Amino acid sequence: MAYGRGGFGGFGGGNQMQQLMKQAQKMQEQMAQAQEELEEAEIEGESGSGLVKVVVNGKKVVKSISIDPKAVDPDDVEMLEDLIVAALNTAYEAADEEYEEKMGKFGGAGGLI
């Protein structure tokens, strides 16, 4: 079986292989930067016209929840629970968009979502 001069069958030598390695390294650095940006991002979701606000990062880690006292009704805890879930879902949808913007160019690499 003949592989040509470079020994890599079709790569034509070490120069192209070096170029591929440089491209792979650059892509790896860009992915690491995008991952860092996702970790530092602050994405807000809200519900009930702002009665409940949730902040997550681009990796869907909840950073904070704020609840307006007007949303707290001891006789209707279920409504507050629903508002929290709705705010989380809104924040998660925005985090998915942020993730796709940052990581989509890598073909979904990273496997977080």
N, CA, C and O atoms as a GROMACS GRO file, in nm:
protein
  452
    1MET      N    1   0.085  -0.117   0.000
    1MET     CA    2   0.000   0.000   0.000
    1MET      C    3   0.090   0.124   0.000
    1MET      O    4   0.174   0.140   0.089
    2ALA      N    5   0.073   0.210  -0.097
    2ALA     CA    6   0.157   0.329  -0.110
    2ALA      C    7   0.086   0.449  -0.048
    2ALA      O    8  -0.033   0.472  -0.071
    3TYR      N    9   0.161   0.525   0.032
    3TYR     CA   10   0.104   0.641   0.099
    3TYR      C   11   0.159   0.773   0.046
    3TYR      O   12   0.120   0.879   0.097
    4GLY      N   13   0.244   0.772  -0.049
    4GLY     CA   14   0.300   0.897  -0.099
    4GLY      C   15   0.417   0.940  -0.014
    4GLY      O   16   0.456   0.871   0.080
    5ARG      N   17   0.472   1.051  -0.046
    5ARG     CA   18   0.594   1.099   0.020
    5ARG      C   19   0.581   1.122   0.170
    5ARG      O   20   0.669   1.083   0.247
    6GLY      N   21   0.474   1.185   0.210
    6GLY     CA   22   0.461   1.225   0.351
    6GLY      C   23   0.431   1.110   0.444
    6GLY      O   24   0.445   1.124   0.565
    7GLY      N   25   0.392   0.998   0.391
    7GLY     CA   26   0.359   0.886   0.477
    7GLY      C   27   0.220   0.898   0.539
    7GLY      O   28   0.184   0.814   0.621
    8PHE      N   29   0.142   0.998   0.503
    8PHE     CA   30   0.008   1.016   0.558
    8PHE      C   31  -0.100   1.003   0.452
    8PHE      O   32  -0.211   1.052   0.471
    9GLY      N   33  -0.070   0.938   0.341
    9GLY     CA   34  -0.167   0.911   0.237
    9GLY      C   35  -0.261   1.027   0.206
    9GLY      O   36  -0.371   1.031   0.260
   10GLY      N   37  -0.221   1.118   0.123
   10GLY     CA   38  -0.309   1.227   0.084
   10GLY      C   39  -0.278   1.358   0.154
   10GLY      O   40  -0.323   1.463   0.109
   11PHE      N   41  -0.204   1.355   0.264
   11PHE     CA   42  -0.170   1.480   0.331
   11PHE      C   43  -0.052   1.548   0.265
   11PHE      O   44  -0.034   1.669   0.282
   12GLY      N   45   0.030   1.474   0.189
   12GLY     CA   46   0.138   1.534   0.113
   12GLY      C   47   0.251   1.590   0.196
   12GLY      O   48   0.323   1.677   0.148
   13GLY      N   49   0.268   1.546   0.315
   13GLY     CA   50   0.385   1.590   0.391
   13GLY      C   51   0.349   1.654   0.523
   13GLY      O   52   0.233   1.677   0.556
   14GLY      N   53   0.456   1.683   0.596
   14GLY     CA   54   0.441   1.737   0.730
   14GLY      C   55   0.389   1.879   0.736
   14GLY      O   56   0.330   1.919   0.836
   15ASN      N   57   0.409   1.957   0.629
   15ASN     CA   58   0.365   2.097   0.630
   15ASN      C   59   0.214   2.106   0.645
   15ASN      O   60   0.165   2.186   0.725
   16GLN      N   61   0.142   2.027   0.568
   16GLN     CA   62  -0.005   2.029   0.580
   16GLN      C   63  -0.050   1.977   0.716
   16GLN      O   64  -0.147   2.025   0.773
   17MET      N   65   0.021   1.879   0.766
   17MET     CA   66  -0.013   1.825   0.898
   17MET      C   67   0.009   1.930   1.005
   17MET      O   68  -0.072   1.943   1.097
   18GLN      N   69   0.118   2.006   0.994
   18GLN     CA   70   0.142   2.115   1.089
   18GLN      C   71   0.031   2.218   1.082
   18GLN      O   72  -0.015   2.268   1.184
   19GLN      N   73  -0.014   2.248   0.960
   19GLN     CA   74  -0.121   2.346   0.941
   19GLN      C   75  -0.250   2.297   1.008
   19GLN      O   76  -0.320   2.374   1.073
   20LEU      N   77  -0.279   2.168   0.990
   20LEU     CA   78  -0.398   2.110   1.053
   20LEU      C   79  -0.388   2.116   1.206
   20LEU      O   80  -0.486   2.146   1.274
   21MET      N   81  -0.270   2.089   1.257
   21MET     CA   82  -0.250   2.093   1.402
   21MET      C   83  -0.268   2.236   1.455
   21MET      O   84  -0.326   2.256   1.562
   22LYS      N   85  -0.218   2.335   1.380
   22LYS     CA   86  -0.234   2.474   1.421
   22LYS      C   87  -0.382   2.513   1.421
   22LYS      O   88  -0.429   2.581   1.512
   23GLN      N   89  -0.454   2.469   1.318
   23GLN     CA   90  -0.597   2.500   1.310
   23GLN      C   91  -0.672   2.436   1.426
   23GLN      O   92  -0.760   2.498   1.486
   24ALA      N   93  -0.637   2.311   1.457
   24ALA     CA   94  -0.703   2.240   1.568
   24ALA      C   95  -0.674   2.311   1.701
   24ALA      O   96  -0.763   2.324   1.785
   25GLN      N   97  -0.550   2.356   1.719
   25GLN     CA   98  -0.514   2.426   1.842
   25GLN      C   99  -0.589   2.558   1.853
   25GLN      O  100  -0.638   2.594   1.961
   26LYS      N  101  -0.598   2.630   1.741
   26LYS     CA  102  -0.671   2.758   1.741
   26LYS      C  103  -0.818   2.735   1.775
   26LYS      O  104  -0.877   2.811   1.852
   27MET      N  105  -0.877   2.631   1.719
   27MET     CA  106  -1.017   2.600   1.746
   27MET      C  107  -1.036   2.565   1.893
   27MET      O  108  -1.134   2.605   1.956
   28GLN      N  109  -0.942   2.490   1.947
   28GLN     CA  110  -0.948   2.452   2.089
   28GLN      C  111  -0.943   2.577   2.178
   28GLN      O  112  -1.016   2.586   2.276
   29GLU      N  113  -0.856   2.671   2.143
   29GLU     CA  114  -0.846   2.795   2.220
   29GLU      C  115  -0.975   2.876   2.210
   29GLU      O  116  -1.020   2.934   2.309
   30GLN      N  117  -1.034   2.880   2.091
   30GLN     CA  118  -1.160   2.953   2.072
   30GLN      C  119  -1.272   2.887   2.152
   30GLN      O  120  -1.356   2.956   2.210
   31MET      N  121  -1.274   2.755   2.155
   31MET     CA  122  -1.376   2.684   2.233
   31MET      C  123  -1.360   2.713   2.382
   31MET      O  124  -1.458   2.735   2.452
   32ALA      N  125  -1.236   2.714   2.429
   32ALA     CA  126  -1.211   2.743   2.571
   32ALA      C  127  -1.257   2.884   2.605
   32ALA      O  128  -1.316   2.907   2.711
   33GLN      N  129  -1.232   2.978   2.515
   33GLN     CA  130  -1.275   3.116   2.537
   33GLN      C  131  -1.427   3.124   2.541
   33GLN      O  132  -1.484   3.192   2.627
   34ALA      N  133  -1.493   3.055   2.448
   34ALA     CA  134  -1.640   3.056   2.444
   34ALA      C  135  -1.697   2.993   2.570
   34ALA      O  136  -1.796   3.042   2.624
   35GLN      N  137  -1.636   2.885   2.618
   35GLN     CA  138  -1.681   2.820   2.742
   35GLN      C  139  -1.669   2.916   2.860
   35GLN      O  140  -1.759   2.924   2.944
   36GLU      N  141  -1.559   2.989   2.865
   36GLU     CA  142  -1.538   3.085   2.973
   36GLU      C  143  -1.644   3.196   2.967
   36GLU      O  144  -1.697   3.237   3.070
   37GLU      N  145  -1.672   3.244   2.847
   37GLU     CA  146  -1.774   3.348   2.831
   37GLU      C  147  -1.911   3.298   2.876
   37GLU      O  148  -1.988   3.373   2.935
   38LEU      N  149  -1.941   3.172   2.848
   38LEU     CA  150  -2.069   3.114   2.891
   38LEU      C  151  -2.077   3.107   3.043
   38LEU      O  152  -2.182   3.134   3.101
   39GLU      N  153  -1.967   3.070   3.106
   39GLU     CA  154  -1.966   3.062   3.252
   39GLU      C  155  -1.985   3.199   3.317
   39GLU      O  156  -2.047   3.210   3.423
   40GLU      N  157  -1.933   3.303   3.253
   40GLU     CA  158  -1.940   3.437   3.310
   40GLU      C  159  -2.067   3.512   3.272
   40GLU      O  160  -2.098   3.615   3.332
   41ALA      N  161  -2.140   3.464   3.173
   41ALA     CA  162  -2.260   3.533   3.126
   41ALA      C  163  -2.365   3.539   3.237
   41ALA      O  164  -2.374   3.450   3.321
   42GLU      N  165  -2.443   3.646   3.235
   42GLU     CA  166  -2.556   3.659   3.327
   42GLU      C  167  -2.681   3.680   3.243
   42GLU      O  168  -2.700   3.785   3.183
   43ILE      N  169  -2.764   3.578   3.240
   43ILE     CA  170  -2.884   3.577   3.156
   43ILE      C  171  -3.005   3.577   3.247
   43ILE      O  172  -3.018   3.492   3.335
   44GLU      N  173  -3.094   3.673   3.225
   44GLU     CA  174  -3.210   3.688   3.313
   44GLU      C  175  -3.337   3.637   3.248
   44GLU      O  176  -3.362   3.659   3.130
   45GLY      N  177  -3.415   3.569   3.327
   45GLY     CA  178  -3.549   3.530   3.288
   45GLY      C  179  -3.645   3.584   3.392
   45GLY      O  180  -3.611   3.594   3.510
   46GLU      N  181  -3.765   3.620   3.348
   46GLU     CA  182  -3.861   3.672   3.446
   46GLU      C  183  -4.001   3.623   3.411
   46GLU      O  184  -4.027   3.576   3.301
   47SER      N  185  -4.088   3.636   3.509
   47SER     CA  186  -4.229   3.600   3.490
   47SER      C  187  -4.313   3.690   3.578
   47SER      O  188  -4.262   3.760   3.666
   48GLY      N  189  -4.443   3.686   3.553
   48GLY     CA  190  -4.535   3.767   3.632
   48GLY      C  191  -4.503   3.915   3.621
   48GLY      O  192  -4.507   3.986   3.722
   49SER      N  193  -4.472   3.961   3.502
   49SER     CA  194  -4.437   4.102   3.478
   49SER      C  195  -4.325   4.149   3.571
   49SER      O  196  -4.326   4.261   3.622
   50GLY      N  197  -4.228   4.059   3.591
   50GLY     CA  198  -4.113   4.096   3.672
   50GLY      C  199  -4.124   4.063   3.819
   50GLY      O  200  -4.033   4.097   3.896
   51LEU      N  201  -4.232   3.998   3.861
   51LEU     CA  202  -4.245   3.963   4.002
   51LEU      C  203  -4.139   3.861   4.045
   51LEU      O  204  -4.092   3.863   4.159
   52VAL      N  205  -4.102   3.773   3.953
   52VAL     CA  206  -3.999   3.674   3.980
   52VAL      C  207  -3.893   3.687   3.871
   52VAL      O  208  -3.924   3.686   3.752
   53LYS      N  209  -3.767   3.701   3.914
   53LYS     CA  210  -3.654   3.711   3.821
   53LYS      C  211  -3.551   3.606   3.858
   53LYS      O  212  -3.522   3.584   3.976
   54VAL      N  213  -3.498   3.542   3.755
   54VAL     CA  214  -3.395   3.440   3.774
   54VAL      C  215  -3.277   3.477   3.687
   54VAL      O  216  -3.293   3.515   3.571
   55VAL      N  217  -3.157   3.465   3.742
   55VAL     CA  218  -3.035   3.488   3.665
   55VAL      C  219  -2.959   3.356   3.659
   55VAL      O  220  -2.931   3.293   3.761
   56VAL      N  221  -2.925   3.315   3.535
   56VAL     CA  222  -2.846   3.194   3.513
   56VAL      C  223  -2.723   3.233   3.430
   56VAL      O  224  -2.719   3.340   3.370
   57ASN      N  225  -2.624   3.144   3.429
   57ASN     CA  226  -2.514   3.168   3.337
   57ASN      C  227  -2.542   3.092   3.207
   57ASN      O  228  -2.646   3.028   3.194
   58GLY      N  229  -2.451   3.101   3.113
   58GLY     CA  230  -2.471   3.037   2.984
   58GLY      C  231  -2.469   2.885   2.988
   58GLY      O  232  -2.498   2.820   2.888
   59LYS      N  233  -2.435   2.830   3.103
   59LYS     CA  234  -2.435   2.685   3.121
   59LYS      C  235  -2.554   2.640   3.206
   59LYS      O  236  -2.558   2.527   3.254
   60LYS      N  237  -2.651   2.730   3.223
   60LYS     CA  238  -2.775   2.704   3.295
   60LYS      C  239  -2.756   2.679   3.445
   60LYS      O  240  -2.832   2.605   3.507
   61VAL      N  241  -2.655   2.740   3.502
   61VAL     CA  242  -2.636   2.734   3.646
   61VAL      C  243  -2.705   2.857   3.706
   61VAL      O  244  -2.674   2.970   3.669
   62VAL      N  245  -2.800   2.833   3.797
   62VAL     CA  246  -2.875   2.942   3.859
   62VAL      C  247  -2.781   3.021   3.949
   62VAL      O  248  -2.716   2.966   4.038
   63LYS      N  249  -2.774   3.152   3.923
   63LYS     CA  250  -2.689   3.240   4.003
   63LYS      C  251  -2.769   3.314   4.108
   63LYS      O  252  -2.720   3.338   4.219
   64SER      N  253  -2.894   3.351   4.075
   64SER     CA  254  -2.977   3.420   4.174
   64SER      C  255  -3.124   3.412   4.135
   64SER      O  256  -3.160   3.391   4.019
   65ILE      N  257  -3.207   3.428   4.236
   65ILE     CA  258  -3.352   3.437   4.219
   65ILE      C  259  -3.399   3.554   4.305
   65ILE      O  260  -3.363   3.564   4.422
   66SER      N  261  -3.478   3.642   4.245
   66SER     CA  262  -3.537   3.750   4.326
   66SER      C  263  -3.688   3.744   4.311
   66SER      O  264  -3.742   3.726   4.202
   67ILE      N  265  -3.754   3.761   4.424
   67ILE     CA  266  -3.901   3.752   4.429
   67ILE      C  267  -3.955   3.879   4.492
   67ILE      O  268  -3.922   3.913   4.605
   68ASP      N  269  -4.038   3.947   4.416
   68ASP     CA  270  -4.104   4.068   4.467
   68ASP      C  271  -4.201   4.024   4.578
   68ASP      O  272  -4.275   3.928   4.558
   69PRO      N  273  -4.203   4.091   4.690
   69PRO     CA  274  -4.293   4.055   4.799
   69PRO      C  275  -4.440   4.047   4.757
   69PRO      O  276  -4.518   3.974   4.818
   70LYS      N  277  -4.478   4.121   4.653
   70LYS     CA  278  -4.616   4.115   4.605
   70LYS      C  279  -4.652   3.976   4.552
   70LYS      O  280  -4.770   3.941   4.544
   71ALA      N  281  -4.550   3.897   4.515
   71ALA     CA  282  -4.576   3.763   4.460
   71ALA      C  283  -4.598   3.660   4.570
   71ALA      O  284  -4.637   3.546   4.542
   72VAL      N  285  -4.572   3.698   4.695
   72VAL     CA  286  -4.582   3.604   4.806
   72VAL      C  287  -4.720   3.612   4.870
   72VAL      O  288  -4.754   3.706   4.940
   73ASP      N  289  -4.798   3.510   4.842
   73ASP     CA  290  -4.932   3.498   4.901
   73ASP      C  291  -4.936   3.364   4.972
   73ASP      O  292  -4.939   3.260   4.907
   74PRO      N  293  -4.936   3.364   5.106
   74PRO     CA  294  -4.935   3.238   5.180
   74PRO      C  295  -5.050   3.145   5.144
   74PRO      O  296  -5.041   3.024   5.161
   75ASP      N  297  -5.159   3.202   5.093
   75ASP     CA  298  -5.273   3.119   5.056
   75ASP      C  299  -5.262   3.066   4.914
   75ASP      O  300  -5.345   2.986   4.871
   76ASP      N  301  -5.160   3.109   4.838
   76ASP     CA  302  -5.145   3.064   4.700
   76ASP      C  303  -4.997   3.042   4.666
   76ASP      O  304  -4.942   3.105   4.576
   77VAL      N  305  -4.936   2.952   4.740
   77VAL     CA  306  -4.796   2.918   4.718
   77VAL      C  307  -4.776   2.859   4.578
   77VAL      O  308  -4.670   2.876   4.517
   78GLU      N  309  -4.876   2.789   4.530
   78GLU     CA  310  -4.866   2.726   4.397
   78GLU      C  311  -4.841   2.830   4.288
   78GLU      O  312  -4.767   2.803   4.193
   79MET      N  313  -4.901   2.947   4.298
   79MET     CA  314  -4.880   3.051   4.199
   79MET      C  315  -4.733   3.095   4.199
   79MET      O  316  -4.673   3.114   4.093
   80LEU      N  317  -4.675   3.112   4.318
   80LEU     CA  318  -4.534   3.150   4.328
   80LEU      C  319  -4.445   3.042   4.268
   80LEU      O  320  -4.349   3.073   4.197
   81GLU      N  321  -4.476   2.918   4.297
   81GLU     CA  322  -4.399   2.808   4.238
   81GLU      C  323  -4.405   2.812   4.086
   81GLU      O  324  -4.304   2.794   4.019
   82ASP      N  325  -4.523   2.836   4.032
   82ASP     CA  326  -4.540   2.845   3.886
   82ASP      C  327  -4.460   2.962   3.828
   82ASP      O  328  -4.401   2.950   3.720
   83LEU      N  329  -4.459   3.075   3.899
   83LEU     CA  330  -4.383   3.191   3.853
   83LEU      C  331  -4.233   3.161   3.850
   83LEU      O  332  -4.162   3.202   3.757
   84ILE      N  333  -4.186   3.090   3.950
   84ILE     CA  334  -4.043   3.054   3.955
   84ILE      C  335  -4.008   2.961   3.838
   84ILE      O  336  -3.907   2.981   3.770
   85VAL      N  337  -4.091   2.862   3.815
   85VAL     CA  338  -4.067   2.770   3.704
   85VAL      C  339  -4.068   2.844   3.571
   85VAL      O  340  -3.983   2.820   3.485
   86ALA      N  341  -4.164   2.934   3.553
   86ALA     CA  342  -4.173   3.010   3.428
   86ALA      C  343  -4.050   3.098   3.409
   86ALA      O  344  -3.997   3.108   3.298
   87ALA      N  345  -4.003   3.162   3.515
   87ALA     CA  346  -3.883   3.247   3.505
   87ALA      C  347  -3.760   3.163   3.472
   87ALA      O  348  -3.676   3.204   3.391
   88LEU      N  349  -3.749   3.046   3.535
   88LEU     CA  350  -3.637   2.956   3.504
   88LEU      C  351  -3.640   2.913   3.358
   88LEU      O  352  -3.537   2.914   3.290
   89ASN      N  353  -3.758   2.876   3.310
   89ASN     CA  354  -3.769   2.832   3.171
   89ASN      C  355  -3.733   2.943   3.074
   89ASN      O  356  -3.669   2.918   2.972
   90THR      N  357  -3.773   3.066   3.104
   90THR     CA  358  -3.738   3.180   3.020
   90THR      C  359  -3.586   3.200   3.018
   90THR      O  360  -3.527   3.223   2.913
   91ALA      N  361  -3.525   3.192   3.135
   91ALA     CA  362  -3.379   3.208   3.144
   91ALA      C  363  -3.308   3.095   3.071
   91ALA      O  364  -3.208   3.118   3.002
   92TYR      N  365  -3.358   2.973   3.084
   92TYR     CA  366  -3.295   2.859   3.016
   92TYR      C  367  -3.305   2.872   2.864
   92TYR      O  368  -3.211   2.837   2.794
   93GLU      N  369  -3.417   2.920   2.815
   93GLU     CA  370  -3.431   2.941   2.670
   93GLU      C  371  -3.328   3.043   2.622
   93GLU      O  372  -3.265   3.024   2.518
   94ALA      N  373  -3.312   3.150   2.697
   94ALA     CA  374  -3.213   3.252   2.660
   94ALA      C  375  -3.071   3.195   2.670
   94ALA      O  376  -2.985   3.229   2.588
   95ALA      N  377  -3.046   3.109   2.769
   95ALA     CA  378  -2.915   3.046   2.784
   95ALA      C  379  -2.888   2.953   2.666
   95ALA      O  380  -2.775   2.945   2.617
   96ASP      N  381  -2.991   2.881   2.620
   96ASP     CA  382  -2.974   2.795   2.502
   96ASP      C  383  -2.934   2.878   2.380
   96ASP      O  384  -2.847   2.836   2.303
   97GLU      N  385  -2.996   2.994   2.364
   97GLU     CA  386  -2.963   3.081   2.251
   97GLU      C  387  -2.819   3.130   2.263
   97GLU      O  388  -2.745   3.133   2.164
   98GLU      N  389  -2.779   3.168   2.382
   98GLU     CA  390  -2.642   3.215   2.406
   98GLU      C  391  -2.542   3.103   2.378
   98GLU      O  392  -2.438   3.125   2.317
   99TYR      N  393  -2.575   2.983   2.424
   99TYR     CA  394  -2.488   2.867   2.401
   99TYR      C  395  -2.473   2.841   2.252
   99TYR      O  396  -2.362   2.820   2.203
  100GLU      N  397  -2.583   2.843   2.180
  100GLU     CA  398  -2.579   2.816   2.036
  100GLU      C  399  -2.497   2.924   1.965
  100GLU      O  400  -2.422   2.894   1.872
  101GLU      N  401  -2.511   3.048   2.008
  101GLU     CA  402  -2.435   3.157   1.948
  101GLU      C  403  -2.284   3.137   1.968
  101GLU      O  404  -2.205   3.159   1.877
  102LYS      N  405  -2.247   3.094   2.089
  102LYS     CA  406  -2.105   3.079   2.122
  102LYS      C  407  -2.046   2.947   2.072
  102LYS      O  408  -1.932   2.943   2.025
  103MET      N  409  -2.123   2.839   2.083
  103MET     CA  410  -2.068   2.707   2.056
  103MET      C  411  -2.114   2.645   1.923
  103MET      O  412  -2.054   2.547   1.878
  104GLY      N  413  -2.218   2.700   1.862
  104GLY     CA  414  -2.271   2.643   1.739
  104GLY      C  415  -2.169   2.633   1.628
  104GLY      O  416  -2.172   2.540   1.549
  105LYS      N  417  -2.078   2.730   1.622
  105LYS     CA  418  -1.975   2.730   1.517
  105LYS      C  419  -1.878   2.614   1.533
  105LYS      O  420  -1.801   2.585   1.441
  106PHE      N  421  -1.880   2.548   1.647
  106PHE     CA  422  -1.793   2.434   1.670
  106PHE      C  423  -1.865   2.302   1.645
  106PHE      O  424  -1.816   2.195   1.682
  107GLY      N  425  -1.981   2.310   1.583
  107GLY     CA  426  -2.056   2.188   1.550
  107GLY      C  427  -2.115   2.120   1.672
  107GLY      O  428  -2.128   1.998   1.675
  108GLY      N  429  -2.151   2.198   1.772
  108GLY     CA  430  -2.212   2.141   1.891
  108GLY      C  431  -2.111   2.082   1.987
  108GLY      O  432  -2.148   2.017   2.085
  109ALA      N  433  -1.983   2.103   1.959
  109ALA     CA  434  -1.878   2.049   2.046
  109ALA      C  435  -1.894   2.107   2.186
  109ALA      O  436  -1.940   2.220   2.203
  110GLY      N  437  -1.856   2.032   2.281
  110GLY     CA  438  -1.866   2.078   2.419
  110GLY      C  439  -1.969   1.998   2.495
  110GLY      O  440  -1.955   1.976   2.616
  111GLY      N  441  -2.074   1.953   2.426
  111GLY     CA  442  -2.172   1.861   2.481
  111GLY      C  443  -2.238   1.904   2.610
  111GLY      O  444  -2.262   1.820   2.697
  112LEU      N  445  -2.267   2.031   2.627
  112LEU     CA  446  -2.327   2.074   2.753
  112LEU      C  447  -2.478   2.070   2.752
  112LEU      O  448  -2.541   2.047   2.856
  113ILE      N  449  -2.538   2.092   2.635
  113ILE     CA  450  -2.683   2.101   2.632
  113ILE      C  451  -2.737   1.993   2.539
  113ILE      O  452  -2.858   1.982   2.522
   0.00000   0.00000   0.00000
